[in-house]
Amino acid sequence: METMGGEELAMRVQLAELQRRYKEKQRELAKLQRKHDHQKDETSRSPARRGPGRPRKRKSTPGPAAVESSKRLRS
């Protein structure tokens, strides 16, 4: 393998430092988010008020044309 140049070595050291700082910040953020999660658990939400996500599928109701045709079939 080639030996690294001075500039490349400096950039790699800088990258390693940035990655270390990033991991520290991620750990701090995870700790803060866990505290907020505990607070959310304490407050109960009614089941009618749901969080973000896909809404439930609507039940199909027969339209006026379907009702008319069923009346014709019965008579």
Backbone as XML, in Angstrom:
<?xml version="1.0"?>
<chain id="A" units="angstrom">
  <residue number="1" name="MET">
    <atom name="N" x="0.831" y="-1.198" z="0.000"/>
    <atom name="CA" x="0.000" y="0.000" z="0.000"/>
    <atom name="C" x="0.864" y="1.246" z="0.000"/>
  </residue>
  <residue number="2" name="GLU">
    <atom name="N" x="0.306" y="2.291" z="-0.542"/>
    <atom name="CA" x="1.025" y="3.567" z="-0.549"/>
    <atom name="C" x="1.060" y="4.158" z="0.852"/>
  </residue>
  <residue number="3" name="THR">
    <atom name="N" x="2.054" y="4.959" z="1.102"/>
    <atom name="CA" x="2.079" y="5.685" z="2.369"/>
    <atom name="C" x="1.275" y="6.968" z="2.183"/>
  </residue>
  <residue number="4" name="MET">
    <atom name="N" x="0.628" y="7.381" z="3.254"/>
    <atom name="CA" x="-0.231" y="8.568" z="3.171"/>
    <atom name="C" x="0.598" y="9.832" z="3.130"/>
  </residue>
  <residue number="5" name="GLY">
    <atom name="N" x="0.109" y="10.789" z="2.373"/>
    <atom name="CA" x="0.756" y="12.088" z="2.346"/>
    <atom name="C" x="0.405" y="12.849" z="3.616"/>
  </residue>
  <residue number="6" name="GLY">
    <atom name="N" x="1.119" y="13.916" z="3.865"/>
    <atom name="CA" x="0.885" y="14.723" z="5.069"/>
    <atom name="C" x="-0.521" y="15.308" z="5.099"/>
  </residue>
  <residue number="7" name="GLU">
    <atom name="N" x="-1.012" y="15.774" z="3.950"/>
    <atom name="CA" x="-2.352" y="16.373" z="3.894"/>
    <atom name="C" x="-3.429" y="15.321" z="4.160"/>
  </residue>
  <residue number="8" name="GLU">
    <atom name="N" x="-3.243" y="14.133" z="3.551"/>
    <atom name="CA" x="-4.244" y="13.077" z="3.733"/>
    <atom name="C" x="-4.294" y="12.624" z="5.186"/>
  </residue>
  <residue number="9" name="LEU">
    <atom name="N" x="-3.138" y="12.503" z="5.806"/>
    <atom name="CA" x="-3.079" y="12.101" z="7.203"/>
    <atom name="C" x="-3.783" y="13.131" z="8.082"/>
  </residue>
  <residue number="10" name="ALA">
    <atom name="N" x="-3.542" y="14.420" z="7.819"/>
    <atom name="CA" x="-4.189" y="15.476" z="8.596"/>
    <atom name="C" x="-5.711" y="15.427" z="8.428"/>
  </residue>
  <residue number="11" name="MET">
    <atom name="N" x="-6.168" y="15.170" z="7.189"/>
    <atom name="CA" x="-7.607" y="15.094" z="6.936"/>
    <atom name="C" x="-8.224" y="13.891" z="7.652"/>
  </residue>
  <residue number="12" name="ARG">
    <atom name="N" x="-7.494" y="12.768" z="7.674"/>
    <atom name="CA" x="-8.018" y="11.574" z="8.345"/>
    <atom name="C" x="-8.118" y="11.791" z="9.854"/>
  </residue>
  <residue number="13" name="VAL">
    <atom name="N" x="-7.127" y="12.484" z="10.424"/>
    <atom name="CA" x="-7.158" y="12.792" z="11.859"/>
    <atom name="C" x="-8.339" y="13.709" z="12.151"/>
  </residue>
  <residue number="14" name="GLN">
    <atom name="N" x="-8.552" y="14.697" z="11.287"/>
    <atom name="CA" x="-9.655" y="15.637" z="11.451"/>
    <atom name="C" x="-11.002" y="14.899" z="11.341"/>
  </residue>
  <residue number="15" name="LEU">
    <atom name="N" x="-11.100" y="13.979" z="10.391"/>
    <atom name="CA" x="-12.324" y="13.203" z="10.218"/>
    <atom name="C" x="-12.608" y="12.353" z="11.458"/>
  </residue>
  <residue number="16" name="ALA">
    <atom name="N" x="-11.574" y="11.726" z="11.993"/>
    <atom name="CA" x="-11.747" y="10.895" z="13.183"/>
    <atom name="C" x="-12.245" y="11.735" z="14.355"/>
  </residue>
  <residue number="17" name="GLU">
    <atom name="N" x="-11.716" y="12.937" z="14.508"/>
    <atom name="CA" x="-12.156" y="13.843" z="15.581"/>
    <atom name="C" x="-13.613" y="14.241" z="15.386"/>
  </residue>
  <residue number="18" name="LEU">
    <atom name="N" x="-13.990" y="14.572" z="14.164"/>
    <atom name="CA" x="-15.382" y="14.943" z="13.882"/>
    <atom name="C" x="-16.325" y="13.773" z="14.177"/>
  </residue>
  <residue number="19" name="GLN">
    <atom name="N" x="-15.939" y="12.573" z="13.805"/>
    <atom name="CA" x="-16.776" y="11.402" z="14.057"/>
    <atom name="C" x="-16.939" y="11.160" z="15.552"/>
  </residue>
  <residue number="20" name="ARG">
    <atom name="N" x="-15.865" y="11.357" z="16.309"/>
    <atom name="CA" x="-15.935" y="11.176" z="17.764"/>
    <atom name="C" x="-16.890" y="12.179" z="18.387"/>
  </residue>
  <residue number="21" name="ARG">
    <atom name="N" x="-16.770" y="13.464" z="17.960"/>
    <atom name="CA" x="-17.666" y="14.502" z="18.485"/>
    <atom name="C" x="-19.117" y="14.232" z="18.106"/>
  </residue>
  <residue number="22" name="TYR">
    <atom name="N" x="-19.336" y="13.729" z="16.888"/>
    <atom name="CA" x="-20.684" y="13.414" z="16.424"/>
    <atom name="C" x="-21.309" y="12.320" z="17.300"/>
  </residue>
  <residue number="23" name="LYS">
    <atom name="N" x="-20.535" y="11.282" z="17.595"/>
    <atom name="CA" x="-21.045" y="10.191" z="18.422"/>
    <atom name="C" x="-21.393" y="10.677" z="19.823"/>
  </residue>
  <residue number="24" name="GLU">
    <atom name="N" x="-20.568" y="11.571" z="20.371"/>
    <atom name="CA" x="-20.858" y="12.137" z="21.695"/>
    <atom name="C" x="-22.184" y="12.890" z="21.673"/>
  </residue>
  <residue number="25" name="LYS">
    <atom name="N" x="-22.372" y="13.718" z="20.654"/>
    <atom name="CA" x="-23.612" y="14.506" z="20.541"/>
    <atom name="C" x="-24.819" y="13.592" z="20.374"/>
  </residue>
  <residue number="26" name="GLN">
    <atom name="N" x="-24.667" y="12.496" z="19.622"/>
    <atom name="CA" x="-25.765" y="11.551" z="19.439"/>
    <atom name="C" x="-26.144" y="10.907" z="20.769"/>
  </residue>
  <residue number="27" name="ARG">
    <atom name="N" x="-25.150" y="10.572" z="21.591"/>
    <atom name="CA" x="-25.424" y="9.995" z="22.903"/>
    <atom name="C" x="-26.167" y="10.983" z="23.782"/>
  </residue>
  <residue number="28" name="GLU">
    <atom name="N" x="-25.732" y="12.258" z="23.766"/>
    <atom name="CA" x="-26.408" y="13.290" z="24.553"/>
    <atom name="C" x="-27.858" y="13.450" z="24.102"/>
  </residue>
  <residue number="29" name="LEU">
    <atom name="N" x="-28.070" y="13.458" z="22.796"/>
    <atom name="CA" x="-29.407" y="13.602" z="22.248"/>
    <atom name="C" x="-30.293" y="12.429" z="22.662"/>
  </residue>
  <residue number="30" name="ALA">
    <atom name="N" x="-29.756" y="11.229" z="22.630"/>
    <atom name="CA" x="-30.530" y="10.047" z="23.019"/>
    <atom name="C" x="-30.955" y="10.151" z="24.480"/>
  </residue>
  <residue number="31" name="LYS">
    <atom name="N" x="-30.061" y="10.645" z="25.340"/>
    <atom name="CA" x="-30.405" y="10.813" z="26.757"/>
    <atom name="C" x="-31.539" y="11.804" z="26.912"/>
  </residue>
  <residue number="32" name="LEU">
    <atom name="N" x="-31.470" y="12.920" z="26.200"/>
    <atom name="CA" x="-32.516" y="13.948" z="26.298"/>
    <atom name="C" x="-33.848" y="13.410" z="25.776"/>
  </residue>
  <residue number="33" name="GLN">
    <atom name="N" x="-33.818" y="12.671" z="24.694"/>
    <atom name="CA" x="-35.056" y="12.143" z="24.116"/>
    <atom name="C" x="-35.686" y="11.110" z="25.044"/>
  </residue>
  <residue number="34" name="ARG">
    <atom name="N" x="-34.895" y="10.340" z="25.752"/>
    <atom name="CA" x="-35.446" y="9.367" z="26.688"/>
    <atom name="C" x="-36.202" y="10.074" z="27.803"/>
  </residue>
  <residue number="35" name="LYS">
    <atom name="N" x="-35.687" y="11.219" z="28.274"/>
    <atom name="CA" x="-36.375" y="11.973" z="29.320"/>
    <atom name="C" x="-37.740" y="12.423" z="28.828"/>
  </residue>
  <residue number="36" name="HIS">
    <atom name="N" x="-37.812" y="12.890" z="27.593"/>
    <atom name="CA" x="-39.087" y="13.351" z="27.037"/>
    <atom name="C" x="-40.050" y="12.189" z="26.852"/>
  </residue>
  <residue number="37" name="ASP">
    <atom name="N" x="-39.540" y="11.019" z="26.501"/>
    <atom name="CA" x="-40.401" y="9.853" z="26.309"/>
    <atom name="C" x="-41.093" y="9.474" z="27.612"/>
  </residue>
  <residue number="38" name="HIS">
    <atom name="N" x="-40.389" y="9.596" z="28.739"/>
    <atom name="CA" x="-40.998" y="9.270" z="30.030"/>
    <atom name="C" x="-42.134" y="10.237" z="30.340"/>
  </residue>
  <residue number="39" name="GLN">
    <atom name="N" x="-41.966" y="11.496" z="29.978"/>
    <atom name="CA" x="-43.018" y="12.485" z="30.231"/>
    <atom name="C" x="-44.248" y="12.178" z="29.395"/>
  </residue>
  <residue number="40" name="LYS">
    <atom name="N" x="-44.068" y="11.723" z="28.172"/>
    <atom name="CA" x="-45.201" y="11.410" z="27.301"/>
    <atom name="C" x="-45.996" y="10.234" z="27.848"/>
  </residue>
  <residue number="41" name="ASP">
    <atom name="N" x="-45.313" y="9.269" z="28.446"/>
    <atom name="CA" x="-45.999" y="8.105" z="28.979"/>
    <atom name="C" x="-46.925" y="8.477" z="30.128"/>
  </residue>
  <residue number="42" name="GLU">
    <atom name="N" x="-46.555" y="9.492" z="30.902"/>
    <atom name="CA" x="-47.355" y="9.883" z="32.052"/>
    <atom name="C" x="-48.702" y="10.465" z="31.627"/>
  </residue>
  <residue number="43" name="THR">
    <atom name="N" x="-48.728" y="11.241" z="30.562"/>
    <atom name="CA" x="-49.975" y="11.850" z="30.117"/>
    <atom name="C" x="-50.685" y="10.873" z="29.198"/>
  </residue>
  <residue number="44" name="SER">
    <atom name="N" x="-51.890" y="10.473" z="29.585"/>
    <atom name="CA" x="-52.618" y="9.521" z="28.752"/>
    <atom name="C" x="-53.412" y="10.273" z="27.699"/>
  </residue>
  <residue number="45" name="ARG">
    <atom name="N" x="-53.486" y="9.696" z="26.521"/>
    <atom name="CA" x="-54.230" y="10.312" z="25.428"/>
    <atom name="C" x="-55.452" y="9.458" z="25.158"/>
  </residue>
  <residue number="46" name="SER">
    <atom name="N" x="-56.524" y="10.098" z="24.805"/>
    <atom name="CA" x="-57.733" y="9.347" z="24.491"/>
    <atom name="C" x="-57.518" y="8.593" z="23.182"/>
  </residue>
  <residue number="47" name="PRO">
    <atom name="N" x="-58.144" y="7.446" z="23.037"/>
    <atom name="CA" x="-57.940" y="6.674" z="21.807"/>
    <atom name="C" x="-58.521" y="7.361" z="20.569"/>
  </residue>
  <residue number="48" name="ALA">
    <atom name="N" x="-59.449" y="8.296" z="20.775"/>
    <atom name="CA" x="-60.036" y="8.994" z="19.632"/>
    <atom name="C" x="-59.013" y="9.888" z="18.958"/>
  </residue>
  <residue number="49" name="ARG">
    <atom name="N" x="-58.112" y="10.466" z="19.732"/>
    <atom name="CA" x="-57.106" y="11.360" z="19.160"/>
    <atom name="C" x="-55.845" y="10.560" z="18.901"/>
  </residue>
  <residue number="50" name="ARG">
    <atom name="N" x="-55.603" y="10.249" z="17.653"/>
    <atom name="CA" x="-54.467" y="9.422" z="17.289"/>
    <atom name="C" x="-53.308" y="10.276" z="16.800"/>
  </residue>
  <residue number="51" name="GLY">
    <atom name="N" x="-52.138" y="9.708" z="16.817"/>
    <atom name="CA" x="-50.949" y="10.401" z="16.356"/>
    <atom name="C" x="-50.846" y="10.382" z="14.844"/>
  </residue>
  <residue number="52" name="PRO">
    <atom name="N" x="-49.711" y="10.837" z="14.321"/>
    <atom name="CA" x="-49.536" y="10.853" z="12.877"/>
    <atom name="C" x="-49.468" y="9.434" z="12.326"/>
  </residue>
  <residue number="53" name="GLY">
    <atom name="N" x="-49.901" y="9.287" z="11.112"/>
    <atom name="CA" x="-49.873" y="7.976" z="10.480"/>
    <atom name="C" x="-51.003" y="7.872" z="9.479"/>
  </residue>
  <residue number="54" name="ARG">
    <atom name="N" x="-51.101" y="6.728" z="8.881"/>
    <atom name="CA" x="-52.131" y="6.528" z="7.866"/>
    <atom name="C" x="-53.485" y="6.329" z="8.543"/>
  </residue>
  <residue number="55" name="PRO">
    <atom name="N" x="-54.504" y="7.070" z="8.109"/>
    <atom name="CA" x="-55.824" y="6.905" z="8.722"/>
    <atom name="C" x="-56.431" y="5.553" z="8.356"/>
  </residue>
  <residue number="56" name="ARG">
    <atom name="N" x="-57.418" y="5.134" z="9.136"/>
    <atom name="CA" x="-58.050" y="3.848" z="8.875"/>
    <atom name="C" x="-58.866" y="3.904" z="7.596"/>
  </residue>
  <residue number="57" name="LYS">
    <atom name="N" x="-59.035" y="2.750" z="7.003"/>
    <atom name="CA" x="-59.779" y="2.638" z="5.760"/>
    <atom name="C" x="-61.261" y="2.904" z="6.044"/>
  </residue>
  <residue number="58" name="ARG">
    <atom name="N" x="-61.899" y="3.704" z="5.193"/>
    <atom name="CA" x="-63.318" y="4.001" z="5.374"/>
    <atom name="C" x="-64.153" y="2.822" z="4.913"/>
  </residue>
  <residue number="59" name="LYS">
    <atom name="N" x="-65.234" y="2.570" z="5.636"/>
    <atom name="CA" x="-66.142" y="1.508" z="5.238"/>
    <atom name="C" x="-66.966" y="2.014" z="4.075"/>
  </residue>
  <residue number="60" name="SER">
    <atom name="N" x="-67.121" y="1.190" z="3.066"/>
    <atom name="CA" x="-67.864" y="1.631" z="1.892"/>
    <atom name="C" x="-69.357" y="1.624" z="2.193"/>
  </residue>
  <residue number="61" name="THR">
    <atom name="N" x="-70.020" y="2.698" z="1.794"/>
    <atom name="CA" x="-71.473" y="2.787" z="1.946"/>
    <atom name="C" x="-72.067" y="2.780" z="0.556"/>
  </residue>
  <residue number="62" name="PRO">
    <atom name="N" x="-73.153" y="2.066" z="0.361"/>
    <atom name="CA" x="-73.735" y="2.031" z="-0.985"/>
    <atom name="C" x="-74.251" y="3.419" z="-1.371"/>
  </residue>
  <residue number="63" name="GLY">
    <atom name="N" x="-73.987" y="3.788" z="-2.606"/>
    <atom name="CA" x="-74.423" y="5.088" z="-3.097"/>
    <atom name="C" x="-75.893" y="5.062" z="-3.470"/>
  </residue>
  <residue number="64" name="PRO">
    <atom name="N" x="-76.461" y="6.193" z="-3.868"/>
    <atom name="CA" x="-77.889" y="6.251" z="-4.208"/>
    <atom name="C" x="-78.258" y="5.330" z="-5.370"/>
  </residue>
  <residue number="65" name="ALA">
    <atom name="N" x="-77.387" y="5.136" z="-6.334"/>
    <atom name="CA" x="-77.686" y="4.266" z="-7.471"/>
    <atom name="C" x="-77.820" y="2.815" z="-7.015"/>
  </residue>
  <residue number="66" name="ALA">
    <atom name="N" x="-76.987" y="2.390" z="-6.085"/>
    <atom name="CA" x="-77.043" y="1.017" z="-5.587"/>
    <atom name="C" x="-78.335" y="0.778" z="-4.810"/>
  </residue>
  <residue number="67" name="VAL">
    <atom name="N" x="-78.794" y="1.760" z="-4.073"/>
    <atom name="CA" x="-80.027" y="1.627" z="-3.307"/>
    <atom name="C" x="-81.212" y="1.500" z="-4.252"/>
  </residue>
  <residue number="68" name="GLU">
    <atom name="N" x="-81.246" y="2.297" z="-5.318"/>
    <atom name="CA" x="-82.333" y="2.252" z="-6.307"/>
    <atom name="C" x="-82.381" y="0.892" z="-6.974"/>
  </residue>
  <residue number="69" name="SER">
    <atom name="N" x="-81.247" y="0.346" z="-7.369"/>
    <atom name="CA" x="-81.249" y="-0.930" z="-8.081"/>
    <atom name="C" x="-81.701" y="-2.068" z="-7.156"/>
  </residue>
  <residue number="70" name="SER">
    <atom name="N" x="-81.345" y="-2.005" z="-5.864"/>
    <atom name="CA" x="-81.779" y="-3.057" z="-4.959"/>
    <atom name="C" x="-83.288" y="-3.000" z="-4.743"/>
  </residue>
  <residue number="71" name="LYS">
    <atom name="N" x="-83.902" y="-1.800" z="-4.773"/>
    <atom name="CA" x="-85.352" y="-1.671" z="-4.626"/>
    <atom name="C" x="-86.055" y="-2.288" z="-5.836"/>
  </residue>
  <residue number="72" name="ARG">
    <atom name="N" x="-85.474" y="-2.095" z="-7.014"/>
    <atom name="CA" x="-86.072" y="-2.631" z="-8.230"/>
    <atom name="C" x="-86.047" y="-4.160" z="-8.218"/>
  </residue>
  <residue number="73" name="LEU">
    <atom name="N" x="-84.959" y="-4.726" z="-7.722"/>
    <atom name="CA" x="-84.839" y="-6.171" z="-7.705"/>
    <atom name="C" x="-85.857" y="-6.806" z="-6.759"/>
  </residue>
  <residue number="74" name="ARG">
    <atom name="N" x="-86.154" y="-6.171" z="-5.652"/>
    <atom name="CA" x="-87.080" y="-6.713" z="-4.666"/>
    <atom name="C" x="-88.526" y="-6.701" z="-5.174"/>
  </residue>
  <residue number="75" name="SER">
    <atom name="N" x="-88.907" y="-5.681" z="-5.943"/>
    <atom name="CA" x="-90.310" y="-5.589" z="-6.373"/>
    <atom name="C" x="-90.636" y="-6.382" z="-7.600"/>
  </residue>
</chain>
